[in-house]
Amino acid sequence: MTTRDGHADGRTGQGSGGRDAARRAAVERAARGVLAHGGGTVDRPVHGDTLPLAYVRTAPRGDAPPLVVVPGGPGLASVLPYVALRAEATRRGLDVLMVEHRGIGLSRRVRAGGDVPAEAVTVAAVVDDLVAVLDHAGVERAVLLGASYGSYVVQAFGARHPDRVAGMVLDSPVVAPADDLAAARAHRRRILWDGDLRAGDDPALAGVADAVRSLADDVPAAELAHVVQVVHEFAGPQVLHRLLLARRAGRLRAVWDRVATLGSGEVDGAGQPFVMEPDLVARIMDDELGFALPPDGGPLDPQLAFADAAARHAARGGAGATTPFDLPAALPAFTWPVAVLSGDRDLRTPRPVAERVVGLAPDAVLVPLAGTGHSALDTHRAAALLAARAVAAGAARRLPDLAPRLAALPRRGPSRHVGTALSAVVRATTRRP
């Protein structure tokens, strides 16, 4: 966690001292440099103070509605991590607008000098921030692309401000946290614990469930669930199978242990300034999105990774997730085109969740992406951007037929290197099972 001045060790995860302060200052200069070349701030009232909310925008393009991109997290910044995405979007003829989420990066500190109060960081406030930025930028209507948590924000925006929406891309959507969790548990246990493979499942999953169960008595449950999720999503079932067999044989322990720690900073309060800052968004995670819902005692439970979130939630007297928006009730009133991107390897918001969204929104289409895990925005941005361009052009209904071509495009994004590295290491040091 951070101190009120935002310079404590926990957020950087790199110890104390002048080097951390210098590093943070250098990253902040880089972020402000990005802002200076295509962005601005909007003053937002916060508990008697003012928050200068930062946003960036590429070049407007005539009368076409811009694309508002809301990344996942919560905790991900927008200004610094998505410079390459905005550059690619510009090359593809898109006008992109991104808002730095309140409590994060360039939108972290109020004018009086401290951090924005954590109780002012809510989904409803984030939706109001989007409206304020659109008003400031003179934008009447926009296409909105939300990935994971960002999809929840985008849908909440549509529920509150339907007149401002020209279309949507929901990438790895979140719609109802408790229901989504039940669907995620059922999906991952069916294919990775029970081995109950059905039509449409990847044939490479054959044998994976047996390998997972063979480690259940030797590997802590939370560690096993996390490694299985990371490797399946980023590298696929074949690489996962090889790693499981190697671990069972006592090999590749260093690789296994490294994977077991990936992403831990996203949920334990550590992070990287101006890139991933989870501390001030903890109430959204715990109280609104269900990160603090308890494990159910079953295998491969995603909630095992959020023990700290559950402890925080309990300390505040919380009980369950109090979702601020009833999105299943709102979706049938969405009159605009909606493209729902769903990776076939996604274990966090798996295909059944995407199919539910498509069934609820009257003008929605499912865009299945083969060989893709969670959040195409971060692992396959070309697919996400081209889907957004199709929605903006009124061609959303063509996307299901184009899905194989989208999936086959070269993969770029801040997270795609994880899968490449895992595949290379595991394939180079194991034989095919």
C-alpha positions as CSV (number, residue, x, y, z in Angstrom):
1,M,0.0,0.0,0.0
2,T,1.0,3.6,-0.3
3,T,1.4,6.5,1.9
4,R,-0.7,9.6,1.2
5,D,2.1,11.1,-0.9
6,G,2.2,8.1,-3.1
7,H,5.9,7.3,-2.7
8,A,5.8,4.3,-0.5
9,D,7.7,1.1,-1.3
10,G,4.6,-1.2,-1.7
11,R,3.5,0.4,-5.0
12,T,6.9,0.1,-6.7
13,G,7.8,-3.2,-5.1
14,Q,11.4,-2.2,-5.4
15,G,12.4,-1.2,-1.9
16,S,13.0,2.2,-0.4
17,G,15.5,5.0,-1.0
18,G,16.4,7.7,-3.5
19,R,16.6,5.2,-6.4
20,D,12.9,4.5,-6.2
21,A,12.0,8.2,-6.0
22,A,14.2,8.9,-9.0
23,R,12.7,6.0,-10.9
24,R,9.2,7.1,-10.2
25,A,10.0,10.7,-11.2
26,A,11.5,9.5,-14.5
27,V,8.3,7.4,-15.3
28,E,6.1,10.3,-14.4
29,R,8.1,12.6,-16.7
30,A,7.5,10.1,-19.5
31,A,3.8,9.9,-18.8
32,R,3.5,13.7,-18.7
33,G,5.4,13.9,-22.0
34,V,2.8,11.6,-23.6
35,L,0.0,13.8,-22.2
36,A,1.6,16.9,-23.6
37,H,1.6,15.6,-27.1
38,G,-2.1,14.8,-27.3
39,G,-4.2,15.1,-24.2
40,G,-5.3,17.3,-21.4
41,T,-7.0,17.3,-18.0
42,V,-10.5,17.8,-16.7
43,D,-11.1,19.1,-13.2
44,R,-13.4,16.8,-11.3
45,P,-14.8,17.6,-7.8
46,V,-13.7,15.1,-5.2
47,H,-14.7,15.5,-1.5
48,G,-14.2,19.2,-1.3
49,D,-11.0,19.1,-3.5
50,T,-10.4,18.9,-7.2
51,L,-8.9,16.0,-9.2
52,P,-7.2,16.9,-12.5
53,L,-8.3,13.9,-14.5
54,A,-6.0,13.1,-17.4
55,Y,-6.9,11.9,-20.8
56,V,-5.2,11.4,-24.1
57,R,-6.6,11.5,-27.7
58,T,-5.2,10.9,-31.1
59,A,-6.2,13.1,-34.0
60,P,-9.9,13.6,-34.5
61,R,-11.2,12.4,-37.9
62,G,-14.0,14.5,-39.3
63,D,-17.4,13.7,-38.0
64,A,-16.7,10.0,-37.2
65,P,-17.2,9.1,-33.6
66,P,-14.0,8.4,-31.7
67,L,-13.1,5.1,-30.1
68,V,-13.1,5.3,-26.3
69,V,-10.8,2.5,-25.0
70,V,-11.2,1.4,-21.3
71,P,-8.6,-1.1,-20.3
72,G,-8.9,-3.8,-17.6
73,G,-7.7,-4.1,-14.1
74,P,-9.0,-2.2,-12.2
75,G,-5.6,-0.6,-11.6
76,L,-4.3,-0.3,-15.2
77,A,-3.2,3.1,-16.3
78,S,-4.1,4.3,-19.8
79,V,-1.6,7.0,-20.7
80,L,1.7,5.2,-20.6
81,P,1.0,1.5,-21.2
82,Y,-1.0,2.0,-24.4
83,V,1.2,4.3,-26.4
84,A,1.8,1.6,-29.0
85,L,-1.9,0.7,-29.2
86,R,-2.8,4.3,-30.0
87,A,-0.1,4.5,-32.6
88,E,-1.4,1.4,-34.3
89,A,-5.0,2.7,-34.0
90,T,-3.9,5.9,-35.8
91,R,-2.4,3.8,-38.6
92,R,-5.7,1.9,-38.9
93,G,-7.6,5.2,-39.2
94,L,-9.1,5.3,-35.7
95,D,-9.4,8.3,-33.5
96,V,-8.8,7.0,-30.0
97,L,-9.6,8.6,-26.6
98,M,-8.4,7.1,-23.3
99,V,-9.0,8.4,-19.8
100,E,-6.5,7.8,-17.0
101,H,-8.7,6.0,-14.4
102,R,-9.1,8.0,-11.2
103,G,-6.8,6.8,-8.5
104,I,-4.1,5.7,-11.0
105,G,-1.1,7.3,-12.6
106,L,-1.7,10.9,-13.8
107,S,-5.2,10.9,-12.2
108,R,-4.0,9.8,-8.8
109,R,-3.5,13.1,-6.9
110,V,-5.8,15.9,-6.0
111,R,-4.7,19.5,-6.3
112,A,-4.2,19.8,-2.6
113,G,-1.3,17.3,-3.0
114,G,-2.5,14.0,-1.6
115,D,-4.0,10.9,-3.2
116,V,-7.6,10.9,-4.2
117,P,-9.6,9.4,-1.3
118,A,-10.1,5.7,-1.8
119,E,-13.8,6.1,-1.1
120,A,-14.1,8.4,-4.1
121,V,-12.9,5.6,-6.4
122,T,-16.1,3.8,-7.6
123,V,-17.4,2.5,-10.9
124,A,-20.1,5.2,-10.9
125,A,-17.5,7.9,-10.5
126,V,-15.5,6.4,-13.3
127,V,-18.5,6.5,-15.6
128,D,-19.1,10.1,-14.7
129,D,-15.4,10.8,-15.5
130,L,-15.9,9.4,-19.0
131,V,-18.9,11.7,-19.6
132,A,-16.9,14.7,-18.3
133,V,-14.1,14.0,-20.7
134,L,-16.4,13.5,-23.7
135,D,-18.0,16.8,-22.8
136,H,-14.6,18.5,-22.5
137,A,-13.5,17.1,-25.9
138,G,-16.7,18.1,-27.6
139,V,-17.7,14.5,-28.4
140,E,-21.4,13.7,-28.6
141,R,-21.3,10.0,-29.3
142,A,-18.5,7.4,-29.3
143,V,-17.8,3.8,-29.9
144,L,-16.6,2.3,-26.7
145,L,-14.2,-0.6,-26.3
146,G,-13.8,-2.1,-22.9
147,A,-11.6,-5.0,-21.9
148,S,-12.4,-7.2,-18.9
149,Y,-13.1,-4.7,-16.0
150,G,-13.2,-2.0,-18.7
151,S,-16.1,-3.9,-20.3
152,Y,-18.1,-3.5,-17.0
153,V,-17.4,0.3,-17.1
154,V,-18.4,0.5,-20.7
155,Q,-21.7,-1.3,-20.1
156,A,-22.4,0.8,-17.1
157,F,-21.8,3.9,-19.2
158,G,-24.3,2.6,-21.8
159,A,-26.9,2.0,-19.0
160,R,-26.5,5.5,-17.8
161,H,-25.9,7.4,-21.0
162,P,-27.4,5.5,-23.9
163,D,-27.6,8.6,-26.0
164,R,-23.8,8.9,-26.0
165,V,-23.1,5.4,-27.5
166,A,-22.6,4.7,-31.2
167,G,-21.5,1.1,-30.7
168,M,-19.5,-1.2,-28.3
169,V,-16.8,-3.8,-28.3
170,L,-16.9,-5.9,-25.2
171,D,-13.6,-7.8,-24.9
172,S,-13.6,-10.6,-22.4
173,P,-16.7,-9.2,-20.8
174,V,-17.7,-8.9,-17.2
175,V,-21.4,-8.6,-16.7
176,A,-22.4,-9.9,-13.2
177,P,-19.5,-10.7,-10.9
178,A,-21.1,-13.4,-8.8
179,D,-22.7,-15.1,-11.8
180,D,-19.5,-14.7,-13.9
181,L,-17.5,-16.4,-11.1
182,A,-19.9,-19.3,-11.0
183,A,-19.5,-19.7,-14.8
184,A,-15.7,-19.5,-14.6
185,R,-15.6,-22.1,-11.9
186,A,-17.8,-24.5,-13.8
187,H,-16.0,-24.0,-17.1
188,R,-12.4,-24.5,-15.8
189,R,-13.4,-27.5,-13.7
190,R,-15.2,-29.1,-16.6
191,I,-12.3,-28.9,-19.0
192,L,-9.3,-28.9,-16.7
193,W,-10.4,-31.1,-13.7
194,D,-13.1,-33.4,-14.9
195,G,-11.8,-33.7,-18.5
196,D,-15.4,-33.4,-19.8
197,L,-14.5,-32.2,-23.3
198,R,-17.4,-31.4,-25.7
199,A,-17.8,-30.3,-29.3
200,G,-15.9,-27.0,-29.8
201,D,-13.3,-27.6,-27.1
202,D,-9.7,-27.7,-28.1
203,P,-8.7,-31.3,-28.8
204,A,-5.3,-30.5,-27.2
205,L,-7.0,-30.5,-23.8
206,A,-7.1,-34.3,-23.9
207,G,-5.1,-35.6,-21.0
208,V,-4.6,-32.2,-19.4
209,A,-7.2,-32.8,-16.6
210,D,-5.5,-36.0,-15.6
211,A,-2.2,-34.2,-15.4
212,V,-3.8,-31.4,-13.3
213,R,-5.3,-33.9,-10.8
214,S,-2.0,-35.8,-10.5
215,L,-0.5,-32.7,-8.9
216,A,-3.4,-31.8,-6.6
217,D,-1.8,-33.5,-3.5
218,D,1.7,-32.1,-4.1
219,V,1.1,-28.5,-5.0
220,P,-0.8,-25.9,-3.0
221,A,-4.3,-25.4,-4.4
222,A,-3.9,-21.6,-5.0
223,E,-0.5,-22.2,-6.8
224,L,-1.9,-24.9,-9.0
225,A,-5.0,-22.9,-9.9
226,H,-2.8,-19.8,-10.8
227,V,-0.2,-21.7,-12.9
228,V,-2.9,-23.6,-14.8
229,Q,-4.7,-20.4,-15.6
230,V,-1.7,-18.4,-16.7
231,V,-0.2,-21.1,-18.9
232,H,-3.5,-22.2,-20.4
233,E,-4.4,-18.6,-21.3
234,F,-1.0,-17.4,-22.5
235,A,0.6,-20.5,-24.0
236,G,-2.3,-22.9,-24.6
237,P,-3.2,-26.5,-23.5
238,Q,-0.3,-28.3,-25.2
239,V,2.3,-26.2,-23.3
240,L,0.3,-26.5,-20.1
241,H,0.2,-30.3,-20.5
242,R,4.0,-30.5,-21.0
243,L,4.7,-28.2,-18.0
244,L,2.4,-30.3,-15.7
245,L,4.1,-33.5,-16.7
246,A,7.5,-32.0,-16.2
247,R,6.5,-30.7,-12.8
248,R,5.2,-34.1,-11.8
249,A,8.6,-35.5,-12.9
250,G,10.5,-33.0,-10.8
251,R,11.7,-30.9,-13.7
252,L,11.2,-27.2,-14.7
253,R,10.8,-26.1,-11.1
254,A,12.3,-22.7,-11.8
255,V,9.9,-22.1,-14.7
256,W,6.9,-23.3,-12.5
257,D,8.0,-21.1,-9.6
258,R,8.3,-18.1,-11.9
259,V,4.9,-18.6,-13.4
260,A,3.5,-18.9,-9.9
261,T,4.5,-15.4,-9.1
262,L,3.3,-13.7,-12.3
263,G,0.6,-11.1,-11.8
264,S,0.9,-11.1,-8.0
265,G,1.3,-7.4,-7.9
266,E,-2.1,-6.9,-9.4
267,V,-3.9,-8.2,-6.4
268,D,-1.6,-7.8,-3.3
269,G,-1.3,-4.0,-3.3
270,A,2.1,-3.9,-5.1
271,G,2.4,-2.4,-8.5
272,Q,4.3,-0.2,-10.9
273,P,3.7,3.5,-10.9
274,F,1.9,4.9,-13.9
275,V,1.4,1.4,-15.2
276,M,-0.4,-0.8,-12.7
277,E,-1.5,0.7,-9.4
278,P,-4.1,-1.5,-7.6
279,D,-4.1,0.1,-4.1
280,L,-6.6,2.9,-4.5
281,V,-9.0,0.9,-6.6
282,A,-9.3,-1.9,-4.0
283,R,-12.8,-0.9,-3.1
284,I,-13.9,-1.4,-6.7
285,M,-12.1,-4.8,-6.8
286,D,-13.5,-6.0,-3.4
287,D,-16.8,-4.3,-2.9
288,E,-18.1,-3.9,-6.5
289,L,-16.5,-6.6,-8.6
290,G,-16.5,-9.6,-6.3
291,F,-12.7,-10.1,-6.0
292,A,-13.3,-10.7,-2.3
293,L,-15.9,-13.4,-2.7
294,P,-14.8,-16.4,-0.7
295,P,-13.4,-19.6,-2.2
296,D,-16.0,-22.4,-2.5
297,G,-13.6,-25.3,-1.5
298,G,-13.5,-26.8,-5.0
299,P,-10.5,-27.3,-7.2
300,L,-8.9,-24.6,-9.5
301,D,-10.9,-21.8,-7.8
302,P,-9.9,-18.4,-9.1
303,Q,-10.8,-16.9,-5.7
304,L,-7.8,-18.6,-4.1
305,A,-5.6,-15.8,-5.6
306,F,-7.5,-13.1,-3.7
307,A,-7.0,-14.0,-0.1
308,D,-5.7,-10.5,0.6
309,A,-8.7,-9.0,-1.0
310,A,-11.0,-11.1,1.2
311,A,-9.1,-10.0,4.3
312,R,-9.4,-6.3,3.3
313,H,-13.1,-6.7,2.6
314,A,-13.7,-8.5,5.9
315,A,-11.8,-5.8,7.8
316,R,-14.1,-3.2,6.4
317,G,-17.1,-5.2,7.4
318,G,-18.0,-6.1,3.8
319,A,-20.2,-9.0,2.9
320,G,-20.2,-10.2,-0.7
321,A,-20.2,-8.0,-3.8
322,T,-22.5,-5.1,-3.9
323,T,-22.6,-4.6,-7.7
324,P,-23.6,-1.0,-8.5
325,F,-25.1,-1.7,-11.9
326,D,-27.6,-4.5,-12.8
327,L,-26.1,-5.1,-16.3
328,P,-28.2,-8.2,-17.1
329,A,-31.2,-6.0,-16.7
330,A,-29.7,-3.2,-18.7
331,L,-28.3,-5.1,-21.7
332,P,-31.7,-5.7,-23.4
333,A,-32.1,-2.0,-23.8
334,F,-28.8,-1.6,-25.7
335,T,-30.0,-0.6,-29.1
336,W,-26.5,-0.1,-30.7
337,P,-24.3,-2.8,-32.3
338,V,-22.2,-4.8,-29.8
339,A,-19.3,-7.0,-30.7
340,V,-18.3,-9.5,-28.0
341,L,-14.8,-10.7,-28.3
342,S,-14.1,-14.0,-26.6
343,G,-10.8,-16.0,-26.5
344,D,-11.2,-19.7,-26.5
345,R,-8.5,-20.0,-23.9
346,D,-10.0,-17.4,-21.5
347,L,-10.5,-18.9,-18.0
348,R,-11.4,-15.6,-16.2
349,T,-14.4,-14.6,-18.3
350,P,-14.9,-17.7,-20.3
351,R,-17.1,-18.4,-23.3
352,P,-20.3,-19.0,-21.4
353,V,-20.1,-15.4,-20.0
354,A,-19.7,-14.0,-23.5
355,E,-22.6,-16.1,-24.8
356,R,-24.8,-14.7,-22.0
357,V,-24.0,-11.1,-23.0
358,V,-24.8,-11.9,-26.7
359,G,-28.1,-13.5,-25.6
360,L,-29.1,-10.4,-23.6
361,A,-28.1,-7.5,-26.0
362,P,-30.5,-7.4,-29.0
363,D,-27.9,-6.3,-31.6
364,A,-24.9,-8.3,-30.3
365,V,-22.6,-10.8,-32.1
366,L,-20.1,-13.2,-30.7
367,V,-16.6,-12.9,-32.2
368,P,-14.7,-16.1,-31.1
369,L,-10.9,-15.7,-31.2
370,A,-9.0,-19.0,-31.5
371,G,-5.7,-19.3,-29.7
372,T,-6.5,-16.3,-27.5
373,G,-6.8,-16.0,-23.7
374,H,-8.2,-13.1,-21.7
375,S,-8.3,-9.5,-23.0
376,A,-7.5,-9.3,-26.7
377,L,-6.7,-5.6,-26.0
378,D,-3.5,-6.7,-24.2
379,T,-2.6,-9.9,-26.2
380,H,-4.0,-9.4,-29.7
381,R,-4.6,-5.7,-30.2
382,A,-5.0,-5.9,-34.0
383,A,-8.0,-8.1,-33.5
384,A,-9.5,-5.7,-31.0
385,L,-8.9,-2.6,-33.1
386,L,-10.2,-4.1,-36.3
387,A,-13.3,-5.2,-34.5
388,A,-13.8,-1.7,-33.2
389,R,-13.3,-0.3,-36.7
390,A,-16.0,-2.7,-38.1
391,V,-18.4,-1.6,-35.4
392,A,-17.7,2.1,-36.2
393,A,-18.3,1.4,-39.9
394,G,-21.6,-0.3,-39.3
395,A,-20.2,-3.8,-40.2
396,A,-20.4,-5.5,-36.8
397,R,-22.6,-8.3,-38.2
398,R,-19.7,-9.4,-40.5
399,L,-17.4,-10.0,-37.6
400,P,-18.3,-13.6,-36.7
401,D,-17.4,-14.7,-40.3
402,L,-14.2,-12.7,-40.1
403,A,-13.2,-14.1,-36.7
404,P,-10.7,-16.7,-38.0
405,R,-8.9,-14.0,-40.0
406,L,-8.8,-11.7,-37.0
407,A,-7.4,-14.5,-34.8
408,A,-4.7,-15.2,-37.4
409,L,-3.4,-11.7,-37.5
410,P,0.1,-11.1,-36.1
411,R,-0.2,-10.8,-32.3
412,R,0.9,-7.6,-30.5
413,G,0.2,-6.2,-27.1
414,P,1.8,-5.7,-23.8
415,S,1.1,-9.2,-22.5
416,R,1.6,-11.4,-25.6
417,H,5.3,-11.9,-24.8
418,V,4.4,-14.0,-21.8
419,G,3.0,-16.8,-23.9
420,T,5.8,-16.6,-26.4
421,A,8.4,-17.0,-23.6
422,L,6.6,-19.8,-21.9
423,S,6.1,-21.7,-25.1
424,A,9.7,-21.4,-26.1
425,V,11.1,-22.5,-22.7
426,V,8.7,-25.4,-22.2
427,R,8.9,-26.7,-25.7
428,A,12.7,-26.5,-25.7
429,T,13.1,-28.6,-22.5
430,T,10.4,-31.2,-22.8
431,R,9.3,-33.9,-25.2
432,R,5.8,-34.2,-26.5
433,P,3.7,-36.2,-24.0
